[in-house]
Amino acid sequence: MTDPNIHHESHGNHPMSLLAFVLLLAGGALSALWIVTLADLPEGRTMNITYGVLALGCLVSAALIFRHLTTHLHHSPVMPDNTQSEIDRYLAKVR
């Protein structure tokens, strides 16, 4: 069971940023597969459509996660929260 009196300092990166980054990588790989299957279009139409839809889904999901982190949580999706108030709060807590 966790103790509510123990607090760990975070590194500042939101965990959803990692998921969005992985989705960007997957979307890039799937879009490459989508481009490659364009050469085999009459026979490989099903795979082409599948790769295209998956690539678009990954890229749109990553964009929505980044947008949510930025607008609703006021958290930079790619940079840690190193504002002056956060640094002062951390130094006051550690010292």
N, C-alpha and C positions, 0 to 999 in steps of 0.2 A: 504494500500500500504506500502511496506517495505521501510525503509530509508537506503540508501546505506552507510551512514556515521556511522551506528551503527554496531559494530562487537561484536559477542559473542565468548567467548573462548570455544573451544570444549574440551570434556573430553579425546579426543585422539582415541576413538574407531570409526572405520568406520561403517556406518549403514549396509553395506553389510555383515559385520561380524556377525551381529545378524541374518540376513537371512540365512547365511550359517550354523550357529549353529542350527537354527530351522530345516533346511533341514537335518542336521545330526541326530537330534532327531527323525524326521519323518522317515528317512531311517532306523534307528535302530528299531523303532516300526514296520515298514512294513516288515523288514527282519525277525523279530520274528513271525509275522503272516505268512510269507512265510514258515518258518520252521514248524509251527504248521499245516499248510495245507498239508504238505508232507505226513502226516499220512492218509489223505483222498484222495489219489491221483487218483484213477480211476474215481471217481465221481466229485471231486473238482479240476479238471485239469485247468479249466478256472480261478478260483480264485487263484490257485497257481501261474499260469503264470502272472496274473495281479499283485499280491503282489510282485513277484520277479522283474518284470519290473519297478514297482513304486519304490521299494527299491533301485534298481540299479540306477534309474534316480535321486533320491534324493541324494544318496551318491556321484555320479559322479558330479552332479551340485554343491554340497558343495565343493568338491575338486577343481573344476574349479574356483569357486569364491575365495577360499583361494589362489590358484595359481596366479590368476589375481591380487589380492591385494598385494601379496608378490613381484611378478616380475615386473609388469607394474606400479603400484602406489607406490612401495617401502614403503609399509605400513604393519606393522605386523598385521596379521588378528586376533590375539588373545590378544595381549598386546598393551596398549596405547603407543604412541610415546613419550617416556621419555628420549630422547637423551639429551646430555648436551647442544647442540645448541638450542633445543626446550625449555629447561628450561631457558636458558639465554634470549631467545626472549620473553618468557612469563614474566620473572621478569623485563625486561626492559620496557615492555608495561604496566605492572601493577604499577610499582613504579613511 
